[in-house]
Amino acid sequence: MSTAMDPHAVTEDVTFDGGTPAEQRAVLAAFRTFWTANNTFDIPLLETIWGSDPDDVYFNSNGHNYHGVEEWKEVWRYYGPRFVTTVEAQLSRVRVLIRDGLAVVSDEGVRREWEAHDVDTNSTTVAATPRVRGTVVLTKTGAGAGSSGAGSEWRVVHAHFSPRRSGPRVATDRQ
């Protein structure tokens, strides 16, 4: 397995719209921490950046909706023993929009590789290489939540993942 993403690194493929440089770094760090946790179904790490409101809604790439961190943790408890990440998430075309304590992060082409583990037969097979696109919404919580004040944290309150299609798009020649 490759090494974990550096949550503080800013890469060339990230575009920011709004926010102070400190907010931009903090939002990108929370987004990357989410992906680091997601790569290994790391529930304690997830809890450091996931919102605590049971009404937060998450759209999983399995096609189902989950509400609150407790349901999301159940999803990870289910998938954790069944999948092992062999190539961690590779992100592309990340866009970050920040406005007044709210951030929206989109990624147009997340790619990673898993090995699937059949818990009934104790066998391992190479799983498909899923390509998804995702949107993660974060809000600023804690002291200084409405400003760039110290003591505030960014928390994921919504995530939406869906399959990414390849080939020409309808009504355009762009891929």
N, CA, C and O of each residue as an XYZ file, in Angstrom:
700
protein
N       0.847     -1.171      0.000
C       0.000      0.000      0.000
C       0.898      1.242      0.000
O       1.956      1.259      0.630
N       0.457      2.275     -0.716
C       1.236      3.502     -0.758
C       1.086      4.267      0.550
O       0.236      3.949      1.381
N       1.919      5.269      0.713
C       1.851      6.052      1.947
C       0.632      6.951      1.927
O       0.096      7.264      0.864
N       0.198      7.361      3.100
C      -0.993      8.206      3.219
C      -0.738      9.568      2.609
O       0.396     10.045      2.563
N      -1.822     10.194      2.137
C      -1.730     11.534      1.586
C      -1.305     12.516      2.659
O      -1.712     12.396      3.814
N      -0.491     13.483      2.281
C      -0.123     14.549      3.198
C      -1.290     15.524      3.263
O      -1.559     16.206      2.274
N      -1.994     15.617      4.392
C      -3.183     16.459      4.443
C      -2.874     17.946      4.349
O      -3.791     18.750      4.180
N      -1.607     18.330      4.454
C      -1.262     19.744      4.418
C      -0.676     20.187      3.083
O      -0.458     21.379      2.866
N      -0.423     19.241      2.193
C       0.158     19.591      0.897
C      -0.922     20.172     -0.011
O      -2.058     19.698     -0.005
N      -0.581     21.179     -0.779
C      -1.471     21.729     -1.793
C      -0.863     21.371     -3.140
O       0.292     21.695     -3.414
N      -1.642     20.704     -3.976
C      -1.139     20.265     -5.267
C      -1.633     21.172     -6.375
O      -2.519     22.002     -6.172
N      -1.051     21.002     -7.544
C      -1.379     21.832     -8.695
C      -2.814     21.639     -9.183
O      -3.371     22.543     -9.807
N      -3.425     20.485     -8.915
C      -4.747     20.195     -9.455
C      -5.894     20.661     -8.558
O      -7.022     20.192     -8.707
N      -5.622     21.564     -7.642
C      -6.654     22.104     -6.753
C      -6.914     23.559     -7.132
O      -5.985     24.358     -7.250
N      -8.199     23.892     -7.322
C      -8.608     25.259     -7.625
C      -9.459     25.764     -6.471
O     -10.408     25.098     -6.057
N      -9.124     26.937     -5.951
C      -9.871     27.533     -4.838
C     -10.685     28.719     -5.331
O     -10.251     29.470     -6.203
N     -11.875     28.874     -4.757
C     -12.715     30.036     -4.975
C     -13.171     30.487     -3.595
O     -14.067     29.884     -3.005
N     -12.554     31.550     -3.080
C     -12.926     32.091     -1.780
C     -12.111     31.509     -0.644
O     -11.306     30.595     -0.821
N     -12.348     32.073      0.526
C     -11.648     31.637      1.725
C     -10.277     32.262      1.849
O      -9.654     32.642      0.857
N      -9.820     32.361      3.084
C      -8.472     32.846      3.346
C      -7.492     31.710      3.050
O      -7.904     30.552      2.968
N      -6.214     32.017      2.891
C      -5.249     30.925      2.719
C      -5.310     29.903      3.859
O      -5.156     28.706      3.617
N      -5.531     30.358      5.097
C      -5.626     29.423      6.228
C      -6.864     28.540      6.092
O      -6.797     27.339      6.349
N      -7.997     29.128      5.689
C      -9.210     28.324      5.490
C      -9.029     27.330      4.357
O      -9.469     26.185      4.459
N      -8.387     27.756      3.284
C      -8.139     26.864      2.159
C      -7.313     25.657      2.592
O      -7.639     24.520      2.250
N      -6.250     25.907      3.339
C      -5.412     24.796      3.827
C      -6.196     23.871      4.753
O      -6.071     22.649      4.674
N      -7.010     24.467      5.639
C      -7.773     23.661      6.612
C      -8.845     22.814      5.918
O      -9.022     21.646      6.266
N      -9.552     23.378      4.955
C     -10.585     22.629      4.231
C      -9.933     21.503      3.429
O     -10.417     20.371      3.445
N      -8.853     21.804      2.736
C      -8.166     20.772      1.958
C      -7.609     19.683      2.872
O      -7.630     18.505      2.513
N      -7.119     20.058      4.031
C      -6.617     19.059      4.990
C      -7.758     18.161      5.466
O      -7.578     16.948      5.565
N      -8.935     18.734      5.764
C     -10.079     17.920      6.190
C     -10.521     16.982      5.069
O     -10.841     15.821      5.322
N     -10.539     17.477      3.840
C     -10.914     16.660      2.684
C      -9.938     15.502      2.505
O     -10.349     14.368      2.262
N      -8.677     15.786      2.623
C      -7.673     14.724      2.476
C      -7.692     13.768      3.667
O      -7.439     12.574      3.504
N      -7.986     14.275      4.846
C      -8.121     13.389      6.005
C      -9.290     12.433      5.782
O      -9.205     11.254      6.124
N     -10.385     12.944      5.206
C     -11.503     12.074      4.875
C     -11.042     10.944      3.953
O     -11.372      9.782      4.188
N     -10.280     11.280      2.904
C      -9.844     10.247      1.961
C      -8.848      9.291      2.599
O      -8.858      8.099      2.292
N      -7.997      9.787      3.474
C      -7.070      8.898      4.185
C      -7.860      7.897      5.026
O      -7.544      6.707      5.044
N      -8.890      8.385      5.724
C      -9.743      7.493      6.525
C     -10.494      6.523      5.619
O     -10.613      5.340      5.936
N     -10.997      7.018      4.497
C     -11.777      6.208      3.579
C     -10.940      5.082      2.973
O     -11.454      3.990      2.731
N      -9.669      5.337      2.729
C      -8.800      4.320      2.119
C      -8.716      3.054      2.956
O      -8.552      1.961      2.415
N      -8.826      3.195      4.274
C      -8.662      2.032      5.157
C      -9.857      1.825      6.089
O      -9.779      1.045      7.039
N     -10.961      2.522      5.818
C     -12.153      2.433      6.664
C     -11.792      2.692      8.127
O     -12.216      1.965      9.026
N     -10.999      3.743      8.344
C     -10.484      4.106      9.663
C     -11.542      4.932     10.402
O     -11.611      6.150     10.239
N     -12.355      4.265     11.210
C     -13.467      4.924     11.905
C     -12.988      5.974     12.911
O     -13.562      7.063     12.935
N     -11.967      5.716     13.747
C     -11.520      6.786     14.657
C     -11.053      8.044     13.911
O     -11.295      9.157     14.378
N     -10.392      7.884     12.765
C      -9.977      9.050     11.984
C     -11.194      9.738     11.377
O     -11.261     10.967     11.352
N     -12.155      8.957     10.889
C     -13.392      9.520     10.348
C     -14.072     10.413     11.379
O     -14.544     11.501     11.049
N     -14.121      9.953     12.627
C     -14.808     10.703     13.674
C     -14.170     12.061     13.944
O     -14.821     12.937     14.514
N     -12.910     12.258     13.549
C     -12.257     13.549     13.770
C     -12.712     14.615     12.784
O     -12.511     15.804     13.030
N     -13.329     14.206     11.659
C     -13.712     15.195     10.654
C     -15.165     15.092     10.228
O     -15.621     15.908      9.426
N     -15.903     14.127     10.731
C     -17.298     13.932     10.336
C     -18.205     14.704     11.262
O     -17.951     14.762     12.465
N     -19.269     15.306     10.724
C     -20.244     16.018     11.531
C     -20.972     15.066     12.469
O     -21.026     13.861     12.220
N     -21.527     15.602     13.540
C     -22.187     14.762     14.547
C     -23.709     14.815     14.478
O     -24.370     14.107     15.237
N     -24.285     15.623     13.602
C     -25.733     15.756     13.504
C     -26.321     14.498     12.849
O     -25.918     14.147     11.740
N     -27.259     13.817     13.507
C     -27.839     12.601     12.924
C     -28.655     12.872     11.660
O     -29.017     11.932     10.952
N     -28.950     14.139     11.364
C     -29.677     14.475     10.142
C     -28.761     14.749      8.952
O     -29.248     14.945      7.839
N     -27.429     14.766      9.166
C     -26.511     14.898      8.033
C     -26.753     13.706      7.118
O     -26.965     12.589      7.591
N     -26.722     13.941      5.806
C     -27.025     12.855      4.864
C     -25.823     12.603      3.955
O     -25.152     13.533      3.509
N     -25.573     11.334      3.696
C     -24.443     10.914      2.875
C     -24.946      9.965      1.801
O     -25.650      9.000      2.099
N     -24.582     10.238      0.541
C     -24.976      9.400     -0.582
C     -23.779      8.543     -0.958
O     -22.789      9.049     -1.487
N     -23.866      7.257     -0.689
C     -22.762      6.333     -0.940
C     -22.774      5.885     -2.397
O     -23.823      5.883     -3.041
N     -21.615      5.508     -2.913
C     -21.528      5.029     -4.299
C     -22.228      3.691     -4.480
O     -22.376      3.231     -5.612
N     -22.664      3.052     -3.396
C     -23.441      1.815     -3.512
C     -24.902      2.105     -3.861
O     -25.700      1.182     -4.023
N     -25.248      3.392     -3.977
C     -26.585      3.783     -4.373
C     -27.540      4.066     -3.226
O     -28.688      4.441     -3.461
N     -27.093      3.895     -1.999
C     -27.958      4.107     -0.837
C     -27.597      5.391     -0.102
O     -26.478      5.896     -0.201
N     -28.580      5.906      0.641
C     -28.395      7.095      1.466
C     -28.201      6.664      2.913
O     -28.807      5.694      3.368
N     -27.353      7.391      3.631
C     -27.108      7.121      5.042
C     -27.209      8.439      5.789
O     -26.808      9.486      5.281
N     -27.752      8.379      7.013
C     -27.953      9.588      7.810
C     -27.123      9.517      9.074
O     -27.194      8.545      9.826
N     -26.336     10.553      9.300
C     -25.528     10.652     10.509
C     -24.306      9.751     10.484
O     -24.233      8.779      9.733
N     -23.366     10.101     11.318
C     -22.092      9.386     11.367
C     -22.267      7.940     11.823
O     -21.504      7.070     11.403
N     -23.254      7.668     12.672
C     -23.432      6.295     13.157
C     -23.791      5.345     12.020
O     -23.273      4.229     11.971
N     -24.668      5.763     11.103
C     -24.990      4.912      9.955
C     -23.786      4.767      9.026
O     -23.546      3.688      8.484
N     -23.029      5.848      8.842
C     -21.846      5.783      7.971
C     -20.810      4.824      8.563
O     -20.165      4.071      7.835
N     -20.658      4.858      9.873
C     -19.722      3.928     10.516
C     -20.167      2.481     10.309
O     -19.323      1.599     10.152
N     -21.464      2.222     10.307
C     -21.956      0.864     10.048
C     -21.592      0.420      8.632
O     -21.228     -0.736      8.413
N     -21.689      1.334      7.681
C     -21.273      1.016      6.301
C     -19.802      0.607      6.304
O     -19.430     -0.392      5.689
N     -18.977      1.373      6.992
C     -17.545      1.072      7.021
C     -17.262     -0.224      7.764
O     -16.355     -0.968      7.390
N     -18.026     -0.501      8.808
C     -17.844     -1.784      9.524
C     -18.185     -2.958      8.612
O     -17.573     -4.022      8.701
N     -19.152     -2.757      7.746
C     -19.507     -3.808      6.793
C     -18.407     -3.973      5.735
O     -17.947     -5.089      5.491
N     -17.987     -2.870      5.107
C     -17.008     -2.951      4.022
C     -15.585     -3.223      4.506
O     -14.800     -3.834      3.782
N     -15.243     -2.789      5.695
C     -13.880     -2.922      6.197
C     -13.280     -4.303      6.055
O     -12.174     -4.423      5.529
N     -13.964     -5.367      6.502
C     -13.382     -6.701      6.370
C     -13.474     -7.260      4.940
O     -12.876     -8.294      4.641
N     -14.211     -6.588      4.070
C     -14.448     -7.106      2.730
C     -13.557     -6.485      1.656
O     -13.432     -7.040      0.564
N     -12.936     -5.339      1.951
C     -12.099     -4.660      0.966
C     -10.794     -4.200      1.588
O     -10.767     -3.713      2.718
N      -9.715     -4.359      0.837
C      -8.409     -3.840      1.234
C      -7.938     -2.920      0.117
O      -7.885     -3.336     -1.040
N      -7.601     -1.697      0.438
C      -7.122     -0.752     -0.562
C      -5.698     -1.107     -0.945
O      -4.822     -1.199     -0.084
N      -5.463     -1.308     -2.235
C      -4.116     -1.598     -2.726
C      -3.483     -0.372     -3.368
O      -2.259     -0.234     -3.369
N      -4.305      0.518     -3.914
C      -3.840      1.817     -4.415
C      -4.780      2.861     -3.823
O      -5.978      2.862     -4.103
N      -4.222      3.751     -2.998
C      -5.052      4.760     -2.330
C      -5.668      5.721     -3.335
O      -5.214      5.835     -4.474
N      -6.708      6.407     -2.889
C      -7.442      7.334     -3.736
C      -6.501      8.324     -4.407
O      -5.677      8.973     -3.763
N      -6.652      8.414     -5.707
C      -5.933      9.411     -6.494
C      -6.977     10.412     -6.960
O      -7.919     10.054     -7.668
N      -6.808     11.658     -6.564
C      -7.805     12.685     -6.805
C      -7.441     13.478     -8.054
O      -6.263     13.616     -8.382
N      -8.458     14.004     -8.759
C      -8.177     14.822     -9.934
C      -9.228     15.912    -10.083
O     -10.406     15.716     -9.786
N      -8.771     17.049    -10.546
C      -9.613     18.215    -10.759
C     -10.422     18.567     -9.516
O     -11.651     18.623     -9.558
N      -9.729     18.799     -8.424
C     -10.363     19.167     -7.156
C     -10.673     20.661     -7.181
O      -9.816     21.487     -7.495
N     -11.903     20.981     -6.847
C     -12.324     22.380     -6.766
C     -12.886     22.627     -5.379
O     -13.671     21.832     -4.863
N     -12.475     23.742     -4.778
C     -12.890     24.084     -3.417
C     -13.531     25.464     -3.440
O     -12.906     26.438     -3.860
N     -14.785     25.545     -2.985
C     -15.505     26.803     -2.856
C     -15.745     27.032     -1.371
O     -16.265     26.153     -0.683
N     -15.367     28.213     -0.868
C     -15.519     28.529      0.557
C     -16.286     29.845      0.693
O     -15.928     30.859      0.094
N     -17.358     29.799      1.501
C     -18.172     30.985      1.767
C     -18.693     30.933      3.198
O     -19.412     30.002      3.559
N     -18.341     31.916      4.011
C     -18.960     32.136      5.324
C     -19.149     30.859      6.147
O     -20.266     30.569      6.576
N     -18.108     30.111      6.368
C     -18.190     28.932      7.218
C     -18.720     27.694      6.525
O     -18.993     26.692      7.185
N     -18.873     27.738      5.205
C     -19.336     26.598      4.425
C     -18.334     26.349      3.299
O     -17.878     27.288      2.647
N     -17.998     25.093      3.078
C     -17.087     24.744      1.985
C     -17.672     23.588      1.191
O     -18.233     22.649      1.755
N     -17.533     23.670     -0.118
C     -17.938     22.600     -1.024
C     -16.687     22.175     -1.783
O     -16.024     22.994     -2.421
N     -16.373     20.879     -1.704
C     -15.194     20.348     -2.396
C     -15.685     19.306     -3.387
O     -16.367     18.351     -3.013
N     -15.334     19.495     -4.657
C     -15.711     18.502     -5.659
C     -14.454     17.903     -6.267
O     -13.419     18.560     -6.383
N     -14.570     16.660     -6.646
C     -13.479     15.932     -7.284
C     -14.089     15.171     -8.450
O     -15.009     14.372     -8.273
N     -13.564     15.430     -9.650
C     -14.194     14.877    -10.843
C     -13.745     13.468    -11.198
O     -14.327     12.852    -12.090
N     -12.739     12.945    -10.535
C     -12.291     11.628    -10.963
C     -11.472     10.879     -9.936
O     -10.277     10.665    -10.138
N     -12.086     10.478     -8.841
C     -11.378      9.701     -7.823
C     -11.142      8.295     -8.373
O     -12.069      7.652     -8.864
N      -9.905      7.824     -8.289
C      -9.560      6.478     -8.733
C      -8.792      5.794     -7.615
O      -7.904      6.393     -7.008
N      -9.130      4.545     -7.341
C      -8.376      3.741     -6.392
C      -8.580      2.278     -6.728
O      -9.437      1.929     -7.540
N      -7.785      1.425     -6.097
C      -7.900     -0.004     -6.355
C      -8.071     -0.740     -5.040
O      -7.472     -0.388     -4.024
N      -8.913     -1.783     -5.085
C      -9.204     -2.607     -3.920
C      -8.991     -4.068     -4.243
O      -9.067     -4.486     -5.398
N      -8.725     -4.827     -3.213
C      -8.854     -6.271     -3.282
C     -10.104     -6.618     -2.488
O     -10.312     -6.119     -1.382
N     -10.927     -7.475     -3.065
C     -12.147     -7.900     -2.380
C     -11.852     -9.168     -1.609
O     -11.157    -10.061     -2.094
N     -12.387     -9.238     -0.401
C     -12.192    -10.413      0.453
C     -13.559    -11.017      0.741
O     -14.439    -10.353      1.289
N     -13.729    -12.272      0.370
C     -14.979    -12.980      0.646
C     -14.887    -13.540      2.062
O     -14.133    -14.479      2.317
N     -15.655    -12.959      2.977
C     -15.560    -13.359      4.380
C     -16.115    -14.762      4.620
O     -15.781    -15.395      5.622
N     -16.959    -15.254      3.710
C     -17.518    -16.598      3.866
C     -16.525    -17.685      3.440
O     -16.421    -18.724      4.092
N     -15.795    -17.443      2.340
C     -14.865    -18.459      1.833
C     -13.417    -18.155      2.188
O     -12.524    -18.963      1.933
N     -13.191    -16.977      2.784
C     -11.839    -16.529      3.133
C     -10.917    -16.463      1.905
O      -9.732    -16.788      1.989
N     -11.477    -16.037      0.768
C     -10.692    -15.905     -0.453
C     -10.586    -14.430     -0.848
O     -11.440    -13.616     -0.497
N      -9.533    -14.107     -1.578
C      -9.294    -12.735     -2.003
C      -9.220    -12.678     -3.514
O      -8.574    -13.518     -4.140
N      -9.873    -11.701     -4.098
C      -9.809    -11.467     -5.535
C      -9.538     -9.990     -5.762
O      -9.812     -9.161     -4.894
N      -9.005     -9.666     -6.922
C      -8.775     -8.265     -7.249
C     -10.105     -7.665     -7.681
O     -10.754     -8.165     -8.600
N     -10.493     -6.620     -7.030
C     -11.752     -5.946     -7.353
C     -11.525     -4.997     -8.524
O     -10.388     -4.691     -8.882
N     -12.600     -4.548     -9.099
C     -12.522     -3.558    -10.166
C     -11.890     -2.283     -9.629
O     -11.864     -2.038     -8.423
N     -11.390     -1.493    -10.538
C     -10.830     -0.195    -10.167
C     -11.932      0.839    -10.323
O     -12.150      1.349    -11.422
N     -12.635      1.157     -9.232
C     -13.757      2.093     -9.369
C     -13.269      3.519     -9.622
O     -12.304      3.976     -9.010
N     -13.943      4.201    -10.522
C     -13.734      5.635    -10.724
C     -15.029      6.308    -10.341
O     -16.084      6.019    -10.907
N     -14.949      7.200     -9.386
C     -16.129      7.924     -8.944
C     -15.851      9.414     -8.984
O     -14.705      9.847     -9.105
N     -16.882     10.161     -8.885
C     -16.765     11.606     -8.677
C     -17.445     11.887     -7.362
O     -18.377     11.183     -6.974
N     -16.992     12.895     -6.686
C     -17.537     13.146     -5.368
C     -17.676     14.616     -5.055
O     -16.962     15.465     -5.588
N     -18.609     14.886     -4.180
C     -18.788     16.220     -3.617
C     -18.873     16.060     -2.112
O     -19.636     15.236     -1.608
N     -18.092     16.846     -1.403
C     -18.086     16.830      0.048
C     -18.402     18.249      0.514
O     -17.794     19.213      0.050
N     -19.361     18.369      1.437
C     -19.726     19.664      2.004
C     -19.245     19.685      3.448
O     -19.490     18.750      4.211
N     -18.553     20.766      3.815
C     -18.029     20.915      5.169
C     -18.550     22.214      5.766
O     -18.773     23.192      5.052
N     -18.741     22.215      7.077
C     -19.083     23.442      7.782
C     -18.062     23.663      8.884
O     -17.462     22.726      9.410
N     -17.888     24.927      9.212
C     -16.952     25.292     10.270
C     -17.682     25.221     11.601
O     -18.777     25.763     11.747
N     -17.071     24.550     12.573
C     -17.689     24.390     13.886
C     -16.741     24.889     14.959
O     -15.566     25.141     14.691
N     -17.250     25.030     16.170
C     -16.395     25.393     17.294
C     -16.175     26.881     17.412
O     -16.850     27.680     16.763
N     -15.208     27.247     18.261
C     -14.884     28.657     18.493
C     -14.495     29.307     17.181
O     -13.742     28.725     16.400
N     -14.987     30.480     16.934
C     -14.640     31.203     15.720
C     -15.285     30.624     14.484
O     -14.779     30.814     13.378
N     -16.403     29.913     14.646
C     -17.010     29.204     13.525
C     -17.425     30.126     12.382
O     -17.349     29.723     11.222
N     -17.849     31.316     12.667
C     -18.278     32.226     11.607
C     -17.154     33.053     11.031
O     -17.379     33.869     10.137
N     -15.959     32.859     11.523
C     -14.832     33.662     11.056
C     -13.646     32.747     10.845
O     -13.777     31.524     10.879
N     -12.507     33.335     10.631
C     -11.292     32.517     10.488
C     -10.592     32.394     11.838
O      -9.383     32.170     11.902
N     -11.370     32.543     12.928
C     -10.824     32.527     14.283
C     -10.234     31.196     14.690
O     -10.570     30.151     14.134
N      -9.357     31.251     15.662
C      -8.714     30.043     16.176
C      -9.726     29.171     16.879
O     -10.723     29.663     17.409
N      -9.472     27.882     16.885
C     -10.319     26.938     17.594
C     -11.451     26.369     16.761
O     -12.171     25.486     17.226
N     -11.625     26.860     15.529
C     -12.685     26.313     14.692
C     -12.145     25.122     13.903
O     -10.948     25.022     13.630
N     -13.061     24.226     13.546
C     -12.708     23.031     12.787
C     -13.696     22.873     11.645
O     -14.849     23.291     11.743
N     -13.233     22.269     10.568
C     -14.103     21.954      9.447
C     -14.577     20.515      9.584
O     -13.771     19.609      9.796
N     -15.895     20.302      9.462
C     -16.492     18.976      9.598
C     -17.305     18.634      8.351
O     -17.997     19.489      7.800
N     -17.218     17.395      7.917
C     -17.994     16.915      6.774
C     -19.439     16.729      7.225
O     -19.700     16.013      8.192
N     -20.388     17.374      6.526
C     -21.805     17.252      6.852
C     -22.593     16.611      5.711
O     -23.753     16.241      5.889
N     -21.972     16.480      4.552
C     -22.618     15.822      3.421
C     -21.531     15.308      2.479
O     -20.525     15.977      2.241
N     -21.754     14.120      1.957
C     -20.872     13.568      0.932
C     -21.741     12.874     -0.097
O     -22.728     12.224      0.246
N     -21.370     13.014     -1.358
C     -22.129     12.392     -2.442
C     -21.133     11.806     -3.426
O     -20.300     12.520     -3.984
N     -21.227     10.502     -3.632
C     -20.338      9.819     -4.568
C     -21.172      9.080     -5.591
O     -22.185      8.466     -5.258
N     -20.739      9.144     -6.842
C     -21.428      8.438     -7.910
C     -20.404      7.995     -8.947
O     -19.307      8.548     -9.020
N     -20.769      6.987     -9.756
C     -19.821      6.505    -10.771
C     -19.479      7.599    -11.772
O     -20.313      8.439    -12.110
N     -18.242      7.570    -12.235
C     -17.818      8.505    -13.279
C     -17.836      7.777    -14.604
O     -17.271      6.691    -14.729
N     -18.467      8.357    -15.573
C     -18.535      7.778    -16.908
C     -17.336      8.221    -17.730
O     -16.763      9.282    -17.482
N     -16.960      7.410    -18.706
C     -15.911      7.800    -19.638
C     -16.533      7.954    -21.019
O     -17.677      7.558    -21.240
N     -15.787      8.523    -21.934
C     -16.289      8.740    -23.286
C     -16.895     10.117    -23.435
O     -16.946     10.889    -22.478
N     -17.352     10.425    -24.630
C     -17.914     11.764    -24.893
C     -19.180     12.024    -24.092
O     -19.995     11.127    -23.876
N     -19.323     13.253    -23.663
C     -20.540     13.668    -22.984
C     -21.599     14.037    -24.018
O     -21.269     14.353    -25.161
N     -22.842     13.999    -23.630
C     -23.928     14.394    -24.513
C     -23.777     15.878    -24.848
O     -23.513     16.691    -23.963
N     -23.943     16.230    -26.120
C     -23.946     17.611    -26.596
C     -22.604     18.316    -26.484
O     -22.567     19.547    -26.487
N     -21.507     17.586    -26.384
C     -20.183     18.187    -26.352
C     -19.164     17.171    -26.809
O     -19.402     15.966    -26.734
N     -18.033     17.651    -27.281
C     -16.989     16.716    -27.701
C     -15.921     16.525    -26.620
O     -14.952     15.789    -26.808
N     -16.119     17.201    -25.489
C     -15.177     17.060    -24.365
C     -15.392     15.757    -23.650
O     -16.526     15.287    -23.551
N     -14.319     15.151    -23.141
C     -14.435     13.886    -22.410
C     -14.617     14.154    -20.933
O     -14.734     13.216    -20.145
